[in-house]
Amino acid sequence: MLAARQILHENFDKSPWLLRRHNERNVFYQLMVRAGDPFDRILGRLAEHGVEAVDLNFACDAPEIRACLAGSALFNNIDAFGSVAEQCRRNWSGVLTAKVRLGDETPDWQKRFAERVRVLEDSGIDALIVHTRFFREKFKRRARHEFIPWIAANTRLPIIANGDIGGPEDVAAMADNLRPACAIMIGRHAIVRPWLFAAWDSTFQIDHGAVWHRMCEYIEEDFPPEVAFRRIQMFTKYFAANYAFGHSLRTAVSNARSIAEIRERATAFFAARSTVVTRPLVAGV
Ligand SMILES: Cc1cc2nc3c(=O)[nH]c(=O)nc-3n(C[C@H](O)[C@H](O)[C@H](O)COP(=O)(O)O)c2cc1C
């Protein structure tokens, strides 16, 4: 998620937030938008740099995002929400999506949700991504995909379902609820298993250690050392879910004092050939 206003000040050739690798295609640039943002200039700049697709984040409920009147705070202010969506559509001819949650868990949440979907539909966005949890649930309980058929039946927008989907087995298990969606979005499981999409229809041997090292190389290429250090620790926290005893990898890496030490400890862990689980469990942030 990129702070929309900040786009005006970033260097597209250098900023780790905006750079993309030559082999990356169809990258969505997701924006943290606020009422009053200069959308003509922000979206104009993205277009100048060849961006094809933009997503508007109305789903984030983090306190610092709410404090900017963005994310869930903007979702809850229907006038500002509609105005932002309409201005973005007016200034962006590429693919435009919006990401939402179910809203606040009030007795009339379905009415409030349906009103907002209608506003988005009227604005002319191309598709709607729904993380089927309420804002205050954070990552607790399970995603409520049983509402996807109701959402899809009440809008002509294509629906992209998100939340707790970890692979083809999950899609098969939730097929009845997911069928009315046009696509799925995967978050945490794609961090735990970055090969997830490549291996969707086939099985292939994964060299977990090689994947981990490559990810660290990418992070180190993109970020200054102190930022890279923390991002590698965060990635490893998720990646460790691949292992039955992943906590030892997680702990070893979170107690390391430098990237070199992280690499040394992770290399030792991978050399021990720890048991890999077939269904990693992911936690929240
Ligand atoms: C560490 C972390 C960072 C996230 N950052 C974003 C973000 O920048 N934009 C966004 O739309 N969702 C973000 N999410 C939420 C995910 O995109 C997704 O909606 C949520 O994790 C549920 O899907 P999943 O079960 O497939 O992970 C983040 C989640 C986590 C755990």
Ligand as a Chemical Component Dictionary entry (heavy atoms), coordinates in Angstrom:
data_LIG
# 
_chem_comp.id                   LIG 
_chem_comp.type                 NON-POLYMER 
_chem_comp.pdbx_formal_charge   0 
_chem_comp.three_letter_code    LIG 
# 
loop_
_chem_comp_atom.comp_id 
_chem_comp_atom.atom_id 
_chem_comp_atom.alt_atom_id 
_chem_comp_atom.type_symbol 
_chem_comp_atom.charge 
_chem_comp_atom.model_Cartn_x 
_chem_comp_atom.model_Cartn_y 
_chem_comp_atom.model_Cartn_z 
_chem_comp_atom.pdbx_ordinal 
LIG C1  C1  C 0 1.788  -8.043  7.297 1  
LIG C2  C2  C 0 0.577  -7.771  6.462 2  
LIG C3  C3  C 0 0.569  -6.660  5.638 3  
LIG C4  C4  C 0 -0.549 -6.386  4.853 4  
LIG N1  N1  N 0 -0.539 -5.298  4.045 5  
LIG C5  C5  C 0 -1.617 -5.062  3.243 6  
LIG C6  C6  C 0 -1.624 -3.968  2.333 7  
LIG O1  O1  O 0 -0.669 -3.195  2.251 8  
LIG N2  N2  N 0 -2.719 -3.815  1.557 9  
LIG C7  C7  C 0 -3.799 -4.664  1.627 10 
LIG O2  O2  O 0 -4.777 -4.488  0.903 11 
LIG N3  N3  N 0 -3.817 -5.673  2.489 12 
LIG C8  C8  C 0 -2.760 -5.902  3.281 13 
LIG N4  N4  N 0 -2.795 -6.945  4.148 14 
LIG C9  C9  C 0 -4.013 -7.782  4.207 15 
LIG C10 C10 C 0 -3.966 -8.856  3.134 16 
LIG O3  O3  O 0 -3.871 -8.314  1.844 17 
LIG C11 C11 C 0 -5.222 -9.727  3.159 18 
LIG O4  O4  O 0 -6.351 -8.929  2.917 19 
LIG C12 C12 C 0 -5.405 -10.440 4.487 20 
LIG O5  O5  O 0 -4.171 -10.914 4.980 21 
LIG C13 C13 C 0 -6.373 -11.623 4.343 22 
LIG O6  O6  O 0 -5.982 -12.444 3.267 23 
LIG P1  P1  P 0 -5.031 -13.733 3.459 24 
LIG O7  O7  O 0 -5.740 -14.648 4.440 25 
LIG O8  O8  O 0 -4.922 -14.327 2.069 26 
LIG O9  O9  O 0 -3.744 -13.251 4.004 27 
LIG C14 C14 C 0 -1.686 -7.234  4.923 28 
LIG C15 C15 C 0 -1.664 -8.353  5.772 29 
LIG C16 C16 C 0 -0.557 -8.619  6.543 30 
LIG C17 C17 C 0 -0.587 -9.821  7.444 31 
# 
loop_
_chem_comp_bond.comp_id 
_chem_comp_bond.atom_id_1 
_chem_comp_bond.atom_id_2 
_chem_comp_bond.value_order 
_chem_comp_bond.pdbx_ordinal 
LIG C1  C2  SING 1  
LIG C2  C3  SING 2  
LIG C2  C16 DOUB 3  
LIG C3  C4  DOUB 4  
LIG C4  N1  SING 5  
LIG C4  C14 SING 6  
LIG N1  C5  DOUB 7  
LIG C5  C6  SING 8  
LIG C5  C8  SING 9  
LIG C6  O1  DOUB 10 
LIG C6  N2  SING 11 
LIG N2  C7  SING 12 
LIG C7  O2  DOUB 13 
LIG C7  N3  SING 14 
LIG N3  C8  DOUB 15 
LIG C8  N4  SING 16 
LIG N4  C9  SING 17 
LIG N4  C14 SING 18 
LIG C9  C10 SING 19 
LIG C10 O3  SING 20 
LIG C10 C11 SING 21 
LIG C11 O4  SING 22 
LIG C11 C12 SING 23 
LIG C12 O5  SING 24 
LIG C12 C13 SING 25 
LIG C13 O6  SING 26 
LIG O6  P1  SING 27 
LIG P1  O7  DOUB 28 
LIG P1  O8  SING 29 
LIG P1  O9  SING 30 
LIG C14 C15 DOUB 31 
LIG C15 C16 SING 32 
LIG C16 C17 SING 33 
# 
